[in-house]
Amino acid sequence: MAIFQAKKYRSAADAGTFAAKYRSAMAKHPFLLFGLPFMSIIVAGSFVLTPATAVRYEKHDRRVRQLTREEELGVGKAGRRVNIKDEYYRLAAKDLENWEQKRVKRLPGEHDGVL
């Protein structure tokens, strides 16, 4: 039975190419020629993508911002000036003992909850 060599056969034509030189250097220094460039790309990618994600959050912050109290009252309708004391007295004047429960009108096709 024939004994095979541990090294693969490389022809003389392939010996001078860049790939052959890289392959032999890779066997001697794998981290230097593969691991270090790989980790460098990962770290550089992190620095490159940081501004891109910052733009995303800045865009979100421009769209969703904190409203002042006056803007908050004016959102959705004309809004009126609200005085807390006036609102308190207006609600205190209501009769809270005599009230009637009213059903909300349902949209067509919506389940009304009646068994």
C-alpha atoms as an extended CHARMM CRD file, in Angstrom:
* protein
*
       115  EXT
         1         1  MET       CA              0.0000000000        0.0000000000        0.0000000000  PROA      1               0.0000000000
         2         2  ALA       CA              1.3050000000        3.4470000000       -0.9410000000  PROA      2               0.0000000000
         3         3  ILE       CA              2.0770000000        6.0750000000        1.6650000000  PROA      3               0.0000000000
         4         4  PHE       CA              0.7360000000        9.5220000000        0.8630000000  PROA      4               0.0000000000
         5         5  GLN       CA              2.7120000000       12.6220000000        1.6390000000  PROA      5               0.0000000000
         6         6  ALA       CA              1.4420000000       15.0780000000        4.2740000000  PROA      6               0.0000000000
         7         7  LYS       CA              2.0120000000       18.0300000000        1.9460000000  PROA      7               0.0000000000
         8         8  LYS       CA             -0.2000000000       18.5160000000       -1.0810000000  PROA      8               0.0000000000
         9         9  TYR       CA              1.4650000000       18.5690000000       -4.4520000000  PROA      9               0.0000000000
        10        10  ARG       CA              2.0140000000       22.0660000000       -5.8120000000  PROA      10              0.0000000000
        11        11  SER       CA              3.2240000000       22.4300000000       -9.3430000000  PROA      11              0.0000000000
        12        12  ALA       CA              6.2230000000       24.6030000000      -10.1870000000  PROA      12              0.0000000000
        13        13  ALA       CA              3.9620000000       26.9900000000      -12.1230000000  PROA      13              0.0000000000
        14        14  ASP       CA              1.9300000000       27.7500000000       -8.9860000000  PROA      14              0.0000000000
        15        15  ALA       CA              4.9680000000       28.2500000000       -6.7500000000  PROA      15              0.0000000000
        16        16  GLY       CA              5.6370000000       31.8500000000       -7.7970000000  PROA      16              0.0000000000
        17        17  THR       CA              2.0750000000       33.1780000000       -7.6140000000  PROA      17              0.0000000000
        18        18  PHE       CA              0.7880000000       35.4990000000       -4.9230000000  PROA      18              0.0000000000
        19        19  ALA       CA             -1.7530000000       32.8830000000       -3.7760000000  PROA      19              0.0000000000
        20        20  ALA       CA              0.9650000000       30.2910000000       -3.1650000000  PROA      20              0.0000000000
        21        21  LYS       CA              3.0970000000       32.7470000000       -1.2150000000  PROA      21              0.0000000000
        22        22  TYR       CA              0.0940000000       33.8280000000        0.8350000000  PROA      22              0.0000000000
        23        23  ARG       CA             -0.8810000000       30.2110000000        1.5050000000  PROA      23              0.0000000000
        24        24  SER       CA              2.5820000000       29.3190000000        2.7860000000  PROA      24              0.0000000000
        25        25  ALA       CA              2.7880000000       32.4920000000        4.9220000000  PROA      25              0.0000000000
        26        26  MET       CA             -0.7060000000       31.7660000000        6.2480000000  PROA      26              0.0000000000
        27        27  ALA       CA              0.4450000000       28.3830000000        7.5120000000  PROA      27              0.0000000000
        28        28  LYS       CA              3.2580000000       30.0730000000        9.4540000000  PROA      28              0.0000000000
        29        29  HSD       CA              1.3760000000       33.1390000000       10.7890000000  PROA      29              0.0000000000
        30        30  PRO       CA             -2.3990000000       32.5290000000       10.7080000000  PROA      30              0.0000000000
        31        31  PHE       CA             -3.4190000000       35.2950000000       13.1360000000  PROA      31              0.0000000000
        32        32  LEU       CA             -1.2850000000       37.9520000000       11.4670000000  PROA      32              0.0000000000
        33        33  LEU       CA             -2.6300000000       37.2370000000        7.9780000000  PROA      33              0.0000000000
        34        34  PHE       CA             -6.2250000000       36.2910000000        8.7750000000  PROA      34              0.0000000000
        35        35  GLY       CA             -7.2690000000       37.1200000000       12.3480000000  PROA      35              0.0000000000
        36        36  LEU       CA             -5.8320000000       40.6330000000       12.5630000000  PROA      36              0.0000000000
        37        37  PRO       CA             -7.3820000000       41.8940000000        9.2950000000  PROA      37              0.0000000000
        38        38  PHE       CA            -10.6970000000       40.3020000000       10.2390000000  PROA      38              0.0000000000
        39        39  MET       CA            -10.7830000000       41.9680000000       13.6590000000  PROA      39              0.0000000000
        40        40  SER       CA             -9.6630000000       45.2710000000       12.1230000000  PROA      40              0.0000000000
        41        41  ILE       CA            -12.6020000000       45.1880000000        9.7120000000  PROA      41              0.0000000000
        42        42  ILE       CA            -15.0200000000       44.5190000000       12.6040000000  PROA      42              0.0000000000
        43        43  VAL       CA            -13.6730000000       47.4610000000       14.6490000000  PROA      43              0.0000000000
        44        44  ALA       CA            -13.5570000000       49.8070000000       11.6380000000  PROA      44              0.0000000000
        45        45  GLY       CA            -17.1250000000       48.8130000000       10.7270000000  PROA      45              0.0000000000
        46        46  SER       CA            -18.2480000000       49.8030000000       14.2000000000  PROA      46              0.0000000000
        47        47  PHE       CA            -16.7610000000       53.2740000000       13.7750000000  PROA      47              0.0000000000
        48        48  VAL       CA            -18.2510000000       53.6380000000       10.2900000000  PROA      48              0.0000000000
        49        49  LEU       CA            -21.7500000000       52.5520000000       11.3450000000  PROA      49              0.0000000000
        50        50  THR       CA            -21.9190000000       54.7390000000       14.4750000000  PROA      50              0.0000000000
        51        51  PRO       CA            -22.7590000000       57.9580000000       12.5500000000  PROA      51              0.0000000000
        52        52  ALA       CA            -25.3290000000       56.0690000000       10.4830000000  PROA      52              0.0000000000
        53        53  THR       CA            -27.2140000000       54.9500000000       13.5870000000  PROA      53              0.0000000000
        54        54  ALA       CA            -26.8940000000       58.4420000000       15.0740000000  PROA      54              0.0000000000
        55        55  VAL       CA            -28.6580000000       59.8580000000       11.9980000000  PROA      55              0.0000000000
        56        56  ARG       CA            -31.4710000000       57.3860000000       12.5400000000  PROA      56              0.0000000000
        57        57  TYR       CA            -32.0400000000       58.4690000000       16.1340000000  PROA      57              0.0000000000
        58        58  GLU       CA            -31.7120000000       62.1750000000       15.2990000000  PROA      58              0.0000000000
        59        59  LYS       CA            -34.3850000000       61.7700000000       12.6320000000  PROA      59              0.0000000000
        60        60  HSD       CA            -36.6470000000       60.0880000000       15.2000000000  PROA      60              0.0000000000
        61        61  ASP       CA            -36.0060000000       62.8940000000       17.7040000000  PROA      61              0.0000000000
        62        62  ARG       CA            -36.9260000000       65.5450000000       15.1300000000  PROA      62              0.0000000000
        63        63  ARG       CA            -40.1990000000       63.7640000000       14.3980000000  PROA      63              0.0000000000
        64        64  VAL       CA            -41.1260000000       63.0180000000       18.0160000000  PROA      64              0.0000000000
        65        65  ARG       CA            -40.3570000000       65.9680000000       20.2490000000  PROA      65              0.0000000000
        66        66  GLN       CA            -41.5640000000       67.1800000000       23.6200000000  PROA      66              0.0000000000
        67        67  LEU       CA            -44.4760000000       69.6050000000       23.4520000000  PROA      67              0.0000000000
        68        68  THR       CA            -44.8820000000       72.6040000000       25.6880000000  PROA      68              0.0000000000
        69        69  ARG       CA            -48.0380000000       72.8860000000       27.7880000000  PROA      69              0.0000000000
        70        70  GLU       CA            -49.6260000000       75.4040000000       25.3980000000  PROA      70              0.0000000000
        71        71  GLU       CA            -48.8600000000       73.2530000000       22.3410000000  PROA      71              0.0000000000
        72        72  GLU       CA            -50.2100000000       70.1990000000       24.1370000000  PROA      72              0.0000000000
        73        73  LEU       CA            -53.5570000000       71.9020000000       24.7520000000  PROA      73              0.0000000000
        74        74  GLY       CA            -53.7670000000       73.1130000000       21.1650000000  PROA      74              0.0000000000
        75        75  VAL       CA            -53.1100000000       69.7150000000       19.5620000000  PROA      75              0.0000000000
        76        76  GLY       CA            -56.0800000000       68.2220000000       17.7140000000  PROA      76              0.0000000000
        77        77  LYS       CA            -58.5080000000       71.0900000000       18.1920000000  PROA      77              0.0000000000
        78        78  ALA       CA            -58.5650000000       74.8280000000       18.5700000000  PROA      78              0.0000000000
        79        79  GLY       CA            -58.0750000000       74.3990000000       22.3050000000  PROA      79              0.0000000000
        80        80  ARG       CA            -59.0210000000       76.8880000000       24.9440000000  PROA      80              0.0000000000
        81        81  ARG       CA            -57.0310000000       78.3930000000       27.7440000000  PROA      81              0.0000000000
        82        82  VAL       CA            -57.4120000000       76.2330000000       30.8360000000  PROA      82              0.0000000000
        83        83  ASN       CA            -57.3670000000       77.5420000000       34.3510000000  PROA      83              0.0000000000
        84        84  ILE       CA            -57.1660000000       74.7940000000       36.9500000000  PROA      84              0.0000000000
        85        85  LYS       CA            -59.3110000000       76.6440000000       39.4950000000  PROA      85              0.0000000000
        86        86  ASP       CA            -62.0780000000       77.2380000000       36.9430000000  PROA      86              0.0000000000
        87        87  GLU       CA            -62.0080000000       73.5720000000       35.9200000000  PROA      87              0.0000000000
        88        88  TYR       CA            -62.1830000000       72.4760000000       39.5440000000  PROA      88              0.0000000000
        89        89  TYR       CA            -65.2490000000       74.6290000000       40.2450000000  PROA      89              0.0000000000
        90        90  ARG       CA            -66.9080000000       73.5490000000       36.9990000000  PROA      90              0.0000000000
        91        91  LEU       CA            -66.4850000000       69.8720000000       37.8980000000  PROA      91              0.0000000000
        92        92  ALA       CA            -67.4900000000       70.4470000000       41.5280000000  PROA      92              0.0000000000
        93        93  ALA       CA            -70.7580000000       72.0250000000       40.3780000000  PROA      93              0.0000000000
        94        94  LYS       CA            -71.7980000000       68.8890000000       38.4710000000  PROA      94              0.0000000000
        95        95  ASP       CA            -74.1970000000       66.4760000000       40.1010000000  PROA      95              0.0000000000
        96        96  LEU       CA            -72.2600000000       63.2130000000       40.2560000000  PROA      96              0.0000000000
        97        97  GLU       CA            -75.0200000000       61.2210000000       41.9790000000  PROA      97              0.0000000000
        98        98  ASN       CA            -77.5810000000       61.3540000000       39.1650000000  PROA      98              0.0000000000
        99        99  TRP       CA            -76.1280000000       59.8840000000       36.0250000000  PROA      99              0.0000000000
       100       100  GLU       CA            -77.2230000000       57.5020000000       33.3260000000  PROA      100             0.0000000000
       101       101  GLN       CA            -75.1350000000       54.8860000000       31.5770000000  PROA      101             0.0000000000
       102       102  LYS       CA            -75.2080000000       55.2250000000       27.7980000000  PROA      102             0.0000000000
       103       103  ARG       CA            -73.9100000000       52.7110000000       25.2890000000  PROA      103             0.0000000000
       104       104  VAL       CA            -71.3810000000       53.8280000000       22.7300000000  PROA      104             0.0000000000
       105       105  LYS       CA            -72.5740000000       53.5220000000       19.1620000000  PROA      105             0.0000000000
       106       106  ARG       CA            -70.6130000000       50.7260000000       17.4520000000  PROA      106             0.0000000000
       107       107  LEU       CA            -69.1640000000       50.7650000000       13.9720000000  PROA      107             0.0000000000
       108       108  PRO       CA            -70.9270000000       48.6350000000       11.3510000000  PROA      108             0.0000000000
       109       109  GLY       CA            -69.8190000000       45.0080000000       11.6400000000  PROA      109             0.0000000000
       110       110  GLU       CA            -68.2150000000       45.5160000000       15.0630000000  PROA      110             0.0000000000
       111       111  HSD       CA            -69.2290000000       43.1280000000       17.8450000000  PROA      111             0.0000000000
       112       112  ASP       CA            -71.3790000000       44.9810000000       20.3610000000  PROA      112             0.0000000000
       113       113  GLY       CA            -70.7510000000       42.6690000000       23.3390000000  PROA      113             0.0000000000
       114       114  VAL       CA            -74.4200000000       41.7770000000       23.8780000000  PROA      114             0.0000000000
       115       115  LEU       CA            -74.9800000000       38.0720000000       24.4530000000  PROA      115             0.0000000000
